[in-house]
Amino acid sequence: MVVVVGVDGSAESARALAWGTSEAALRGVTLDIRYVMHLPVASPPFTDPVTYAEPMSTLRGYADAVLAAARGAAFAREPGVSLTTSIDYGQPAEALISAGASADLVVLGARGLGAFGAIFFGSTSARVAARCSAPVVVVPRQHDAERHDERTRSQSSQSSQGDHDPSWTEVMAGTHHGQGRVVVGVDGSAHSDVAVRFAVDEARRRNAGVLALAVYEVPLIDRWKENSIFYTDIENAARAAAEERLTETVARLRLPQDSGVDVEERVVQGRAAKVLVEAGKDASMTVVGSRGRGEVRGALLGSVSQAILHHARHPVVVVHSPRASRLLDAED
């Protein structure tokens, strides 16, 4: 098995590479570093259908430079890691989804260089997180790196396409793999079952604990404001239901080998995304299902998962229920 990391030369993909490199070393698996070459083309308006693209040699030179820098930075971080590098062609999301079919994890930065790497949240990262069969880790930018990132992005946009960002090693050195608890959202859905099982496995691997959060929200409509007793009854019922779902889910999914993993169960009133982002500030990662209870049927990435990916400051792992079924079956 492998940990797949998508890189594009940006500081964001350097952080993803740093996290993925440490994760591959922790798991004892191969690090698979991939650059996806998506050819930019343009057709002049009101003319014959002629397209223009950058010379292939220029694009390939940039890709080779990025992979060489990534390889060197990965070995500098984890000298003993086993790794491979490759160039894929086509739509970045499709290429990474395909690579993830046989992977332990797919790791991406939240954003990238745009037209060149196309690994930026709202496009590739969101699509891969929504559709990849493997768990997808999105590594966001950090507060203390924002000023450096703006400088890096400006330099990258002004540099020639054959150059790569020289600050990768610096960015990777400042990216921590994280030793805090694993935070997971629990709502009783099949997707949250996957998230809980994944979170406990990761906590056991890291000798860490788990914070399992069940979040409930009670809408405050006008007539309830006039009758606080009625509102209190509704709130108590919602809290009791959340507590029951949380307790049942954790008890059902814990296995004998999880006995050494401390799992704190916590029920909180509020908006799920906000609560999970806040709880994940000091966590090694936050784990969420691709969607949960109440999401539109057929939606591949639920609104809560999207909001957490947008606002989190620590790595977020998105997992899917089909993956959980296979994991649970394998452990029976």
Secondary structure as UniProt FT lines:
FT   STRAND          2..6
FT   HELIX           11..27
FT   STRAND          30..37
FT   STRAND          41..42
FT   TURN            45..46
FT   STRAND          52..53
FT   HELIX           56..77
FT   TURN            79..80
FT   STRAND          83..89
FT   HELIX           92..99
FT   HELIX           100..102
FT   STRAND          105..109
FT   TURN            114..117
FT   TURN            121..123
FT   HELIX           124..131
FT   STRAND          136..139
FT   HELIX           143..145
FT   HELIX           146..158
FT   TURN            161..162
FT   TURN            166..167
FT   HELIX           168..173
FT   STRAND          182..185
FT   HELIX           190..206
FT   STRAND          210..216
FT   HELIX           222..225
FT   HELIX           228..253
FT   HELIX           256..258
FT   TURN            259..260
FT   STRAND          263..269
FT   HELIX           272..279
FT   HELIX           280..282
FT   STRAND          285..289
FT   TURN            293..294
FT   TURN            297..298
FT   HELIX           303..311
FT   STRAND          316..319
FT   HELIX           321..331
//
